Amino acid sequence: MSTTNQVLNELIEINNDRIAGFEKALADINDENIDLKGLFQEYATQSRKFSQELTALVAARAGEPETGNSVAGTLHRAWIDVKALFGGSDRESILSEAERGEDAIKKAYKIALTDGGLTGEALEIVSKQSQDILSAHDSIKALRDAAKL
């Protein structure tokens, strides 16, 4: 079983991946998909907040908070192919890639909650963040499904 700080640092890393993915999308979205910019900005801001909360937890436990993105083998990199994908402007493709990233972070939170041995404040914060991640995932999935029509 991982230590609490290891679990929290993995979540910090994947939140940092999520921020990078949404920032890349924001930079590359064209005018026909301008409505996605507000949503993607909201989710990047959400992950910044989550990362800060998790960093504070790690620091309070006398740990060294993670500051970077995940490395291969640590967790699924939420936005590995984002640069190639966001060169285009197809709404369904943009939303499919965003959902893929949300699937990865959703999975990371599920693993942290089921196998991470979290207790107390760490469990409370990660549970709350997980609920918000699930909501974001469902919103992006609904938009992706609508784009298929």
C-alpha positions in Angstrom: 0.0 0.0 0.0 1.2 3.5 -0.8 1.8 6.1 1.8 -0.8 8.9 2.0 1.8 11.4 0.7 2.6 9.2 -2.3 -1.1 8.9 -3.1 -1.6 12.7 -2.7 1.4 13.4 -4.8 0.1 11.2 -7.6 -3.1 13.2 -7.5 -1.2 16.4 -7.6 0.6 15.2 -10.7 -2.5 14.2 -12.6 -4.2 17.5 -11.7 -1.1 19.2 -13.1 -1.5 17.1 -16.3 -5.2 18.2 -16.5 -4.2 21.8 -16.2 -1.7 21.5 -19.0 -4.2 19.7 -21.2 -6.9 22.3 -20.7 -4.4 25.2 -21.2 -3.2 23.6 -24.4 -6.9 23.3 -25.6 -7.6 26.9 -24.6 -4.7 28.1 -26.7 -5.7 26.1 -29.8 -9.5 26.2 -29.8 -10.8 28.1 -32.8 -13.8 30.5 -33.0 -16.4 27.8 -33.9 -15.7 26.1 -30.5 -15.3 29.3 -28.5 -18.0 28.2 -26.1 -15.7 25.4 -24.8 -13.1 28.0 -23.6 -15.1 29.0 -20.5 -15.7 25.4 -19.5 -12.1 24.4 -20.1 -10.9 27.4 -18.1 -13.2 26.5 -15.3 -11.7 22.9 -15.1 -8.1 24.2 -15.3 -8.9 26.5 -12.4 -10.6 23.6 -10.6 -7.4 21.5 -10.9 -5.2 24.3 -9.7 -7.4 24.6 -6.6 -7.3 20.8 -6.1 -3.5 20.7 -6.5 -3.1 23.5 -4.0 -5.3 21.7 -1.5 -3.4 18.4 -2.0 0.0 20.2 -1.7 -1.1 21.7 1.6 -2.0 18.2 2.9 1.3 16.8 1.9 3.2 19.7 3.5 1.2 19.4 6.7 2.3 15.7 6.8 6.0 16.8 6.6 6.2 15.6 3.1 7.6 17.0 -0.1 4.8 18.1 -2.4 5.0 17.2 -6.1 5.4 20.2 -8.4 5.5 18.6 -11.8 3.4 16.5 -14.1 3.3 12.7 -13.9 6.0 10.5 -15.4 5.4 7.4 -17.5 4.3 4.5 -15.2 3.1 6.7 -12.3 -0.5 7.3 -13.6 -2.1 7.5 -17.0 -1.0 10.9 -18.5 -4.4 12.5 -19.0 -3.4 14.5 -22.0 -0.6 12.6 -23.8 -1.8 13.2 -27.3 -3.3 16.7 -26.8 -0.8 18.5 -29.0 -1.6 16.4 -32.1 -5.3 16.4 -31.5 -5.9 20.1 -30.8 -4.2 21.1 -34.1 -7.7 20.4 -35.6 -11.0 22.0 -34.8 -13.5 19.1 -34.9 -15.7 19.6 -31.9 -16.4 15.9 -31.3 -12.6 15.1 -31.4 -11.8 17.9 -28.9 -14.5 16.7 -26.5 -13.5 13.1 -27.0 -9.9 13.9 -26.0 -11.1 16.0 -23.1 -13.3 13.1 -21.9 -10.3 10.7 -22.3 -8.4 13.0 -20.0 -11.3 13.1 -17.5 -11.5 9.3 -17.6 -7.8 9.1 -16.5 -8.2 11.6 -13.6 -11.5 9.9 -12.6 -9.7 6.6 -12.5 -6.8 8.0 -10.4 -9.2 9.4 -7.8 -11.1 6.1 -7.7 -7.8 4.2 -7.1 -6.8 6.7 -4.4 -10.1 6.3 -2.6 -10.3 2.5 -2.8 -6.6 1.5 -2.5 -4.8 4.6 -1.1 -5.5 4.0 2.6 -6.6 7.6 3.0 -8.1 8.6 6.3 -9.2 11.8 8.1 -8.8 15.1 6.3 -7.0 13.5 3.3 -10.0 11.2 2.7 -12.5 14.0 3.1 -10.7 16.3 0.6 -10.0 13.6 -1.9 -13.7 12.4 -1.7 -15.0 15.9 -2.3 -12.5 16.5 -5.2 -13.6 13.1 -6.7 -17.2 14.2 -6.7 -16.3 17.4 -8.6 -14.2 15.4 -11.1 -17.1 13.0 -11.7 -19.4 16.0 -12.4 -16.8 17.5 -14.8 -16.5 14.2 -16.6 -20.2 13.9 -17.0 -20.5 17.4 -18.4 -17.8 16.8 -21.0 -19.3 13.5 -21.9 -22.7 15.0 -22.4 -21.2 17.7 -24.7 -19.3 15.0 -26.6 -22.5 13.0 -27.0 -24.4 16.1 -28.3 -21.6 16.8 -30.7 -22.1 13.3 -32.3 -25.6 14.2 -33.3 
